[in-house]
Amino acid sequence: MVRIVAILKPYRLKDALSQLQDRQWVQHIQIQEVRGYGMQKDHLEEYSGDDVGMEFLPKIRLEILVDDLFGQLAMEAIADGARTGRMGDGKIFLIRETLEL
């Protein structure tokens, strides 16, 4: 089992989820609203037509659990849905863990 954590732009969540929809290998999905910054710190973002500088920008934290065999496919599916090609698209992390019941 692997855990994939992706930090996305909020308006790209729907597209990322549509890439995961109907995939039988997705066993768990969790979504959280978070704030943060990366390389785009101090860059202007456009919200509701206004350019604003923000220290921490709104992001979405998407977490899914999949079988080891499907980790790469899941990361590619999220990237396909979330990528815009602009700075601040986000990050995807694959975390291998041993799960015991």
C-alpha positions, 0 to 999 in steps of 0.5 A: 500500500502506498499513500500519495499526497498532492498539493494542488491549486483549488480550482484544479481539484475537480480535474484531478478527481475526474482523472481518478474517477472510476479507477478501481485501484483507488482505495481511499480519498481525503481532501483538505483545504490548506494554505502554503507557499513554495517557489511562487512566494511573493508572486502575484496571484489573481483571485476574483479578477484582482491581483493580490500578493499573499504570504500563504496561498490557498491550496488543496491537499489531496491524499489517496491510498492505492496498492503498490502496483498503481502508485505511478499510475495514480501520480500520473493521473493526478498530474494530468488533471492538476497541471496548468504549466504555471508556477505553483501547480503543486507537488505530488509525494509518494509515501511507502508505508507498512500498514498493520491491522 
